[in-house]
């Protein structure tokens, strides 16, 4: 009977020791993964800000070129023909 009790106590002690390891393992995993996640988030955020800045610069350049093109068109063609061309219509020829 004493041997059975000793075996049961040993088994329970091993089970308790096994259960005590899981919180430590989880804590170690968190300590390793959180800085990695923070670093990757930071890099992604920086990359998105850079892409946004480049997009804004390209949009500004495109708007400048559009204004320049519109100015040249207004110097070459009448306003009503420009409006038709912009709307996709074919202007009728004039003499």
C-alpha positions as CSV (number, residue, x, y, z in Angstrom):
1,X,0.0,0.0,0.0
2,X,2.8,2.4,0.8
3,X,4.4,1.7,-2.5
4,X,1.1,2.6,-4.3
5,X,0.9,5.8,-2.3
6,X,4.5,6.6,-3.2
7,X,3.8,6.0,-6.9
8,X,0.7,8.2,-6.8
9,X,2.5,10.9,-5.0
10,X,5.4,10.8,-7.5
11,X,3.0,10.9,-10.5
12,X,1.1,13.8,-9.0
13,X,4.5,15.6,-8.3
14,X,5.5,15.1,-11.9
15,X,2.1,16.4,-13.2
16,X,2.4,19.5,-11.0
17,X,6.0,20.1,-12.2
18,X,4.8,19.7,-15.8
19,X,2.0,22.2,-15.3
20,X,4.3,24.7,-13.7
21,X,6.5,24.7,-16.8
22,X,3.8,25.9,-19.2
23,X,3.4,29.4,-17.8
24,X,7.2,29.8,-17.9
25,X,7.3,28.6,-21.5
26,X,4.5,30.9,-22.5
27,X,6.2,33.9,-20.8
28,X,9.5,33.1,-22.6
29,X,7.6,32.9,-25.9
30,X,6.0,36.2,-25.2
31,X,9.2,37.8,-24.3
32,X,10.7,36.7,-27.6
33,X,7.8,37.3,-29.9
34,X,6.6,40.7,-28.6
35,X,9.8,42.7,-29.5
36,X,9.8,41.0,-32.9
37,X,6.2,41.9,-33.5
38,X,6.8,45.5,-32.4
39,X,9.9,45.7,-34.7
40,X,8.0,44.4,-37.7
41,X,5.0,46.7,-37.0
42,X,7.4,49.6,-36.8
43,X,9.0,48.7,-40.2
44,X,5.6,48.3,-41.8
45,X,4.4,51.6,-40.5
46,X,7.6,53.3,-41.8
47,X,7.2,51.7,-45.1
48,X,3.6,52.8,-45.4
49,X,4.5,56.4,-44.5
50,X,7.3,56.4,-47.1
51,X,4.9,55.0,-49.8
52,X,2.3,57.6,-48.8
53,X,4.8,60.4,-49.1
54,X,6.0,59.2,-52.5
55,X,2.4,58.8,-53.7
56,X,1.6,62.4,-52.5
57,X,4.7,63.7,-54.4
58,X,3.6,61.9,-57.6
59,X,0.1,63.1,-57.3
60,X,1.4,66.7,-56.9
61,X,3.6,66.3,-60.0
62,X,0.7,64.8,-62.0
63,X,-1.5,67.8,-61.0
64,X,1.2,70.2,-62.0
65,X,1.6,68.5,-65.4
66,X,-2.2,68.5,-65.9
67,X,-2.4,72.2,-65.1
68,X,0.4,72.8,-67.6
69,X,-1.3,70.7,-70.3
70,X,-4.6,72.5,-69.7
71,X,-2.9,75.9,-70.1
72,X,-1.3,74.8,-73.4
73,X,-4.6,73.5,-74.7
74,X,-6.3,76.8,-73.8
75,X,-3.7,78.6,-75.8
76,X,-4.2,76.4,-78.8
77,X,-7.9,75.6,-78.9
78,X,-11.2,77.2,-78.1
79,X,-12.8,76.4,-74.7
80,X,-15.9,74.6,-76.2
81,X,-13.6,72.2,-78.2
82,X,-11.5,71.5,-75.1
83,X,-14.7,70.7,-73.1
84,X,-15.8,68.3,-75.8
85,X,-12.5,66.6,-76.0
86,X,-12.4,66.2,-72.2
87,X,-15.9,64.7,-72.2
88,X,-14.8,62.2,-74.8
89,X,-16.9,63.7,-77.7
90,X,-15.5,64.2,-81.2
91,X,-15.7,68.0,-82.0
92,X,-17.1,68.9,-85.4
93,X,-14.5,70.5,-87.7
94,X,-14.6,74.3,-88.2
95,X,-13.2,76.5,-90.8
